[in-house]
Amino acid sequence: MDKLIIPYLEELELEASEVNISFLLSKWDGVKSDLETLYRNRDQQATLQLMKKGIIYFIQFLYWSNDRQVNSKEPIPFNQFEIKPVNFEERLTYILSRPNLFHSYRQLSELFTEQEKLFAKKNIAKKRLSQKG
């Protein structure tokens, strides 16, 4: 699979910046906390809207951490991202096909964790390069 369109991806207007990425990740932390409560209470029906938000936040984070702007009308160009979690296309496809399952939530949470690590590594490398040059 080369590209995927997210059916409920809203038009995202913010531009990437360190402040916006921090804000986005804090929004994900709130959604994640709410999802954990819902899954703990076995309220699977109520998870769908929050999972959709989480998926949108992840897509936005993926684009921004790769210095790209989200275009909700275009398929996601998987092969054009410099930093991305391992097998993220397959994992995202699974999440999209079953968004309210607990396993999908776990996968989404892991995708965020992996992308955050890759983004931090990229920023460290960028800072080192700017200090040398």
C-alpha positions as CSV (number, residue, x, y, z in Angstrom):
1,M,0.0,0.0,0.0
2,D,1.4,3.3,-1.0
3,K,-1.3,5.8,0.1
4,L,-4.3,6.0,2.4
5,I,-7.0,8.5,2.8
6,I,-8.4,9.1,6.3
7,P,-12.1,9.5,5.8
8,Y,-12.8,11.8,8.8
9,L,-9.6,13.9,8.7
10,E,-10.8,17.4,9.2
11,E,-9.2,20.4,7.5
12,L,-6.3,21.3,9.8
13,E,-5.2,24.9,9.7
14,L,-2.4,25.2,12.3
15,E,1.1,25.3,11.0
16,A,3.8,23.1,12.5
17,S,6.0,24.6,15.2
18,E,7.5,23.3,18.4
19,V,4.8,25.1,20.4
20,N,2.0,23.5,18.3
21,I,3.6,20.1,18.4
22,S,3.8,20.4,22.2
23,F,0.2,21.5,22.3
24,L,-0.9,18.6,20.0
25,L,0.9,16.1,22.2
26,S,-0.7,17.5,25.3
27,K,-4.1,17.2,23.6
28,W,-3.3,13.5,22.8
29,D,-2.4,13.0,26.5
30,G,-5.9,14.2,27.5
31,V,-7.6,11.9,24.9
32,K,-5.4,9.0,25.9
33,S,-6.3,9.5,29.6
34,D,-10.0,9.6,28.7
35,L,-9.7,6.5,26.5
36,E,-7.9,4.5,29.3
37,T,-10.9,5.3,31.6
38,L,-13.4,4.2,29.0
39,Y,-11.6,1.0,28.2
40,R,-11.1,0.3,31.9
41,N,-14.9,0.7,32.3
42,R,-15.5,-1.5,29.2
43,D,-17.4,1.3,27.5
44,Q,-16.3,0.5,24.0
45,Q,-19.1,2.3,22.3
46,A,-18.0,5.7,23.7
47,T,-14.5,5.3,22.5
48,L,-15.1,5.9,18.8
49,Q,-15.1,9.7,18.8
50,L,-12.1,9.9,21.0
51,M,-10.2,7.4,18.8
52,K,-11.0,9.5,15.7
53,K,-9.5,12.5,17.5
54,G,-6.5,10.5,18.5
55,I,-6.0,9.3,14.9
56,I,-6.3,12.8,13.6
57,Y,-3.7,14.0,16.2
58,F,-1.3,11.2,15.2
59,I,-1.6,12.0,11.5
60,Q,-1.0,15.7,12.2
61,F,2.0,14.9,14.4
62,L,3.4,12.6,11.7
63,Y,3.2,15.3,9.1
64,W,4.5,18.0,11.3
65,S,7.4,15.9,12.7
66,N,8.4,15.4,9.0
67,D,8.2,19.2,8.3
68,R,5.2,18.8,6.1
69,Q,1.7,20.4,6.2
70,V,-1.4,18.1,6.3
71,N,-3.5,18.1,3.2
72,S,-6.7,16.3,4.2
73,K,-7.8,16.0,0.6
74,E,-4.8,14.0,-0.5
75,P,-3.9,10.4,0.4
76,I,-1.2,10.0,3.0
77,P,2.1,9.6,1.1
78,F,3.6,6.9,3.4
79,N,6.9,6.5,1.4
80,Q,7.6,10.3,1.6
81,F,8.0,10.5,5.3
82,E,11.6,10.6,6.6
83,I,10.8,9.6,10.1
84,K,8.0,7.2,10.9
85,P,7.3,4.2,13.1
86,V,8.1,0.7,11.9
87,N,5.2,-0.8,9.9
88,F,3.1,2.2,10.6
89,E,1.1,1.9,7.3
90,E,-0.2,-1.6,8.3
91,R,-0.7,-0.5,11.9
92,L,-2.7,2.6,10.9
93,T,-4.8,0.6,8.5
94,Y,-5.6,-1.8,11.3
95,I,-6.5,1.0,13.6
96,L,-8.8,2.6,11.0
97,S,-10.6,-0.7,10.3
98,R,-11.4,-1.3,14.0
99,P,-11.1,2.1,15.7
100,N,-13.0,1.3,18.9
101,L,-11.1,-1.9,19.9
102,F,-8.7,-1.8,22.8
103,H,-6.0,-3.3,20.6
104,S,-6.4,-0.4,18.2
105,Y,-6.0,2.1,21.1
106,R,-2.8,0.3,22.2
107,Q,-1.4,0.4,18.6
108,L,-2.2,4.2,18.4
109,S,-0.6,4.8,21.7
110,E,2.5,2.9,20.6
111,L,2.6,4.8,17.3
112,F,2.6,8.1,19.2
113,T,5.4,6.9,21.5
114,E,7.6,5.7,18.7
115,Q,7.0,8.9,16.6
116,E,7.9,11.1,19.7
117,K,11.2,9.2,20.1
118,L,12.0,9.6,16.4
119,F,11.1,13.3,16.5
120,A,13.3,13.9,19.5
121,K,16.2,12.0,17.8
122,K,15.7,14.2,14.7
123,N,15.8,17.4,16.8
124,I,18.9,16.3,18.6
125,A,20.7,15.6,15.3
126,K,19.5,19.0,13.9
127,K,20.8,20.8,16.9
128,R,24.2,19.1,16.6
129,L,24.4,20.0,13.0
130,S,23.6,23.7,13.7
131,Q,26.2,23.8,16.4
132,K,28.9,22.5,14.1
133,G,28.1,24.7,11.2
